Amino acid sequence: MKNKEIVVFFGAAGGGRAYCQHTGELPDFFIDNDSKKWGSFINGKEICSPDILSSRAIKKVVITSGYVKDIYPQILSYGIDEEKVSPAPKALLGLHPFSSEENRKETAEKLDKLMLALKDDKSLVSVGGTALGFVRDGDFITWDIDMDFFAPLHAKDEIFSILEKFKYLPEYEQESIKATLFLDNGMSIPFSIDFFDVSSEIYIDRFEDYSWKWPTTMFSKCVKIEIHGKQMNVPSPPAEYLSKIYGETWSTPNPDFGYSDYAGEISS
């Protein structure tokens, strides 16, 4: 059976598990760049080295990881045809804490308390999918898996300290802060905070292969939207920001949105 074409999921961490849970699909094998995982199993399917791509006939490779920028060319380097490779939609690579209205309300309340702990000139601004849901739907997107924020650079250390006080487990990751908001029912919601310098006229925003050049005032002079009775900050003007991130169809819900669907410029 070695000549049988196999289906492979590239990414054997939380994204791979979540993709299986949401779709009900299982691969013939998982593969991962972390050699410590090789030989272990997810749902009865073995985790192997990516080298299996050169030794077996491949029917399909699904990228079940957020590191598409690095993984996609790696797969092609094994001689796999492009049409056999598909990144999973972002919404399928994590849990969906916002599918519950109760969770959405509690998240808004906890974010409001976090905002109140910061002065106006140090507050968080919702961006990315978080801002998209607030502006388009007046709520969190039910299939979103995390939250995204910007904040002024001069507030970075203070924000970290407050996140520690709230027990949100903050960690510095390059120029960003990663943390986790915990709900009373045990659900956890990861979020990230990137920082802009209010003294600069322009802020260069980068994500995966994409980049955007924003006027810093888009975030330093943000606008507020009421979400579950709480005031949340979003970039100003919201429609201009969202159209440049998600394209002119940003106001149409798209649960299948993937890492290749952004409207930013491709970084060199």
N, C-alpha and C positions, 0 to 999 in steps of 0.2 A: 504493500500500500504506500510505499515511499513516493511513488510518482503521482499519487492523488493530490489534486490542487487543494491547498489549505487556506483557511481564513485566519488571519493573525490580528490581534489587537496590540498595538505598540503603546505601552504605558500600563504598568501593573501596580499603580498606586491608587489613591482614592478615586481618580478620574476613571480608571478602568473598571473599578468595582461599581461606581455610580452608573456608568454606561450600561453595564450588564443589568443592573437593577431597573433602570428606566426602560430599556428596550426589550428585556427578556431574552436577549441574544447571548450566545457564548461562542468564543472562537475555538479553533482547534488548538491554538497555543496563544499564550501571552508572551510578549517579549519586552525586555526592559534593559536600559543601559546600566542599571545597578546590579553588579555581579552578585551581591549578597542575596538577591531574590531568586537567582537561578536555581532550579531544582525544587522550589516550593510551588504551591498550588493556590489558585483562586477558583472557587466553585468547581473543583475537580480538574481544572485545566492547568497544565504545567507552565511555569514561567521559564523562558529560555533566553539565551543570548541572541542578540540581533543577527548573529552569523547564520542563524537558521534560514534567513532570507536568501542566502546564496546556495543552500544545500537542498531546498525543497521547492516544488512547484507551487507558486503563489497564485491564489484566486483573488484575494482581496486583503489589503492592509488598512485597518481603521486606526487612526491616531487618537488614542484615548488619553491624551495628555495635553496640557496647556503649552508645552514647549514645542509648538509646531515649527517655529522658525528654525530650530536646530534639527528636529527629527525628520522633517520632510526631505531635505537634501541627503540626509544619512540613508534613508530608505532608497532613494534613487541611486545612490552610489553602489548599491548591491545589484543594479541592473533591473530593478522593478519598473514596469511601465507606469507612467503617470496616471493613466486611467484606472489603475488598480489601487490607487492610494486616495483615501478620503479622510480628512480631519473630521472628527465628531463635532456636532454642534456644541457650542459652549454650555448651553443649558443642560446637556446630558452628562456633564463631567463633574457634577457635584450634587449634593442634596438640595432640596427645594424648601427651605425654611419658610418662605413667604407664601406657600400654597394655602396656609391657614390664616384666616383673617385675624384670629386671636394673636398669632405670632407677629403679624404685621403691626397691629396696634401696640403690642408690647415693645417691639423694636423701636417704633416712633417715640414711645415714652422714654426708653432708655437713651436714645440719641438726644432727646430734648434735655435730659439731665446732664448728659455729657456737654452739650452746647452751653448750658447755663453755667457750667463750671469754668468755661472759657470766656474771656472778654470778647466784645464784638470784633476787635482788630486781630483776634487770634482764633476765630471760630473755623469750623470745618465747612467746606463747600462740597455739596454732592456733585459728583461728575460721573461720566460713563453711564453704565446701565442704571445706576441708582438715580441719576438726574433724569434719564430717559423715562423711567417709570413715574417719577414725581411730576414731570411736565406733561407727558402724554396721558397717563392714566390717573393722576392724582393719588398714586399709591406706589408701593413696591411692586415690581414685576413678579408675578406669581411663580414663574419658572427660573428666576434669577438664583444664583448660587452664592453670591457674596455682595459686598458693598464697596464703593469706591469714593474717595474723598481727596480734595486738595486742601492745603492750609498754608498760611504764611510761614516762610522759613524762620522768621524770628521767634515763632511760637513752638518750634520743634521740641526743644527740651521740656518745656512746660507741658505740652501735650503728652509727651512720653510719661512724665510723672503722674499726670492725671489718669492716664490709662492704667498705670500701675495701681493707683489708688482705687480705681474701679474694678481691679482684678481682671483686666481684659488681656493679660499676658502679652504686652507689647514687646516687639523685637525690632532692632534696627536691621534693615536689609538694604545694603548699598545706601542710596540716598532717601529711601522710603522707611516708613514704619508699618509693620504688619502686626495685626492684633486680632482678637476674637471676642465678639460680643456673645454673652451667654444669656439665654432665656430661662425663665423659671421652670420650664418643662424639660430642661436639659439640652435643648437644641442649641447648637453653636453656629455662629455666623461669622465667617472670616471677613476681614476688611483690611483695606490698605489705604495709606495716606501718603501722597506725594506733596512736595513743597515748592512753592513759587516765591521768588524774591520780589517784594513789593517795591523795591527801589529800582527794579529793572522795568523797562517799558514792554519788553517782549518775554514771554515764557515759552520755551520749546518743550512740548509734551511728546513723549515717546512711548510707544507700546508695541511689542513684537517688531514687525517690519515697518511699522508706520510712524509718522511724525506729523505734528501740527504746530503751527506758529500762532500763538494767541497774544492779543494785547493783555497784559497782566491785569488791567482794570476789569476784564471779564470776570475775574474771580475776587479781586479785592473790593469791587463794587457790585457784588452779587445781588440777586433779588430773592425774595422769600416766597415760598409756596406752602400752603397749609396741608399737612398730611396727618390724618387722624387727629385733628385738633391741635397739632404742634407745628411750629414754624420751622421749615427746613430751607437751607440756602441752596440755590442753583445758579449756574453761570448766567451772566447777562450780556447780550440778550439770549434767552434760552434757545429759540428756534435756530439762530445762527450757529450756536455751538453744536446743537444736535445734528443739524444737517451736514456740518463738516465732519462729524464723527461717523454718522450712520448713513449719510446720503439723503437725497431728497425724499425718500420714502420712509424717513424715520418715524413718522406718525402712524405708520401701519405696523401693528404687532407682528413679530417674526420670531417664533420659538426656535426656528432652524438656523438662526444667525450664527455664522462661524467666524473663525479667526481670519479668513480670507475675504470677508465681506465689508471690512471697514472702508471708509471713504477718504482716509488720510493719504498723504503722499508716502510713497514707498521710500524708506530710508536707504541711503547708499551704503 
